[in-house]
Amino acid sequence: MTARTVGLTAALVASFLTRSPRAAAPIKKRPLALDVASCDDSLVARVREVVALELRHSVVFIEREVHEPPPGDLDVTVTTVRCSDDVASIEVYDPTSQRTVSRTISLDEADRVAWPHLLGLAVVELVLASWADVQSTPAATTDRQPPASITKELKAEDRNSPGRMTERGPSRRDLLGMFSVVKFAQAPILVGGDVRFTGRLSNRFRWSTDLSAHHGAQRTPLGNVYADLASVRGATLVEIASRLVALQGSLGLRLGVASLQGSPASDPAIVGGVVRGFWASPSLLSAVVLRLSERMILGVDLEGGWNVFPVVAHVQGQPSVAIHRAWLRGSIGIGMLL
């Protein structure tokens, strides 16, 4: 542990020791709902352990994903932690006073191994400050019923936290079925579809893979040339997200096969042929994912690339249809959070 980490820890411990006499008085035991879902998975369990250890005499923890608050006991303090890189924001809502207190802390000066402890101590300090403030407020001036939005969140939304859209964007995994069109510089417009599956690597990064198939036809003086493409893409996505929308961008690699088949006109002297080949292309993708409901999402994306392995169909000795060089794909579709 570095000197900077020791300094930050000491500062938080000192804040407990120097708390005002009012805050040091015995604090009423209260249920606490703690939401750290938007932080890295490696932080969540350890932050909860620190908070449970520090508040073991003053709190009953409610697992928001599994249990519901008892119908007659709505006096639940809701604590939410949101992580963004090395900055964490903490918000504490107390239904007794209907007040919200918040704090933002920077963890960049501490070793990453110390983040759960520092974050847990900061949560404890803010919760205790909120409770101490409630005890100093005359009971006649307070309303013990929390707003309906808080009660609804405790009972419904976070019950499905592995598949919900958090403030850091979509859930750990999502599946999209998309309608798409593809255009190469020297090929007809190809129409088809994609199936895209993504999962979370961290707050900022997701992995993605998709399968696609497209078909099109181009008319020539001697007949039609039919083009069929099938491909798979893998990539790592960079994501910027809010609760209802996520912006994604990625550099990936698309690999596929192409089939170009000639269908001659009525002249029996004309013979059609088939050209098949492998194609590969690095590609850039930008996407927008919108949350439509608790489980449903809408995806829109645009992808472009450069094929390095041409597949070309010739008509009368001249290239007529070519899966080659620059291409562009646009997609829109509906999916679900898993």
Rosetta blueprint (number, residue, H / E / L):
1 M L
2 T L
3 A H
4 R H
5 T H
6 V H
7 G H
8 L H
9 T H
10 A H
11 A H
12 L H
13 V H
14 A H
15 S H
16 F H
17 L H
18 T L
19 R L
20 S L
21 P H
22 R H
23 A H
24 A H
25 A L
26 P L
27 I L
28 K L
29 K L
30 R E
31 P E
32 L E
33 A E
34 L E
35 D E
36 V L
37 A L
38 S L
39 C L
40 D L
41 D H
42 S H
43 L H
44 V H
45 A H
46 R H
47 V H
48 R H
49 E H
50 V H
51 V H
52 A H
53 L H
54 E H
55 L L
56 R L
57 H L
58 S L
59 V E
60 V E
61 F E
62 I E
63 E L
64 R L
65 E L
66 V L
67 H L
68 E L
69 P L
70 P L
71 P L
72 G L
73 D L
74 L L
75 D L
76 V L
77 T E
78 V E
79 T E
80 T E
81 V E
82 R E
83 C E
84 S E
85 D L
86 D L
87 V E
88 A E
89 S E
90 I E
91 E E
92 V E
93 Y E
94 D E
95 P L
96 T L
97 S L
98 Q L
99 R E
100 T E
101 V E
102 S E
103 R E
104 T E
105 I E
106 S E
107 L L
108 D L
109 E L
110 A L
111 D L
112 R H
113 V H
114 A H
115 W H
116 P H
117 H H
118 L H
119 L H
120 G H
121 L H
122 A H
123 V H
124 V H
125 E H
126 L H
127 V H
128 L H
129 A H
130 S H
131 W H
132 A H
133 D H
134 V H
135 Q H
136 S L
137 T L
138 P L
139 A H
140 A H
141 T H
142 T L
143 D L
144 R L
145 Q L
146 P L
147 P L
148 A H
149 S H
150 I H
151 T H
152 K H
153 E H
154 L H
155 K H
156 A L
157 E H
158 D H
159 R H
160 N H
161 S H
162 P H
163 G H
164 R L
165 M L
166 T E
167 E L
168 R L
169 G E
170 P L
171 S L
172 R L
173 R E
174 D E
175 L E
176 L E
177 G E
178 M E
179 F E
180 S E
181 V E
182 V E
183 K E
184 F E
185 A E
186 Q E
187 A L
188 P L
189 I L
190 L E
191 V E
192 G E
193 G E
194 D E
195 V E
196 R E
197 F E
198 T E
199 G E
200 R E
201 L L
202 S L
203 N L
204 R L
205 F E
206 R E
207 W E
208 S E
209 T E
210 D E
211 L E
212 S E
213 A E
214 H E
215 H E
216 G E
217 A E
218 Q E
219 R E
220 T E
221 P L
222 L L
223 G E
224 N E
225 V E
226 Y E
227 A E
228 D E
229 L E
230 A E
231 S E
232 V E
233 R E
234 G E
235 A E
236 T E
237 L E
238 V E
239 E E
240 I E
241 A E
242 S L
243 R L
244 L L
245 V E
246 A E
247 L E
248 Q E
249 G E
250 S E
251 L E
252 G E
253 L E
254 R E
255 L E
256 G E
257 V E
258 A E
259 S E
260 L E
261 Q E
262 G E
263 S E
264 P E
265 A L
266 S L
267 D L
268 P L
269 A L
270 I L
271 V L
272 G L
273 G L
274 V E
275 V E
276 R E
277 G E
278 F E
279 W E
280 A E
281 S E
282 P E
283 S E
284 L E
285 L E
286 S E
287 A E
288 V E
289 V E
290 L E
291 R E
292 L L
293 S L
294 E L
295 R L
296 M E
297 I E
298 L E
299 G E
300 V E
301 D E
302 L E
303 E E
304 G E
305 G E
306 W E
307 N E
308 V E
309 F E
310 P E
311 V E
312 V E
313 A E
314 H E
315 V E
316 Q L
317 G L
318 Q E
319 P E
320 S E
321 V E
322 A E
323 I E
324 H E
325 R E
326 A E
327 W E
328 L E
329 R E
330 G E
331 S E
332 I E
333 G E
334 I E
335 G E
336 M E
337 L E
338 L L
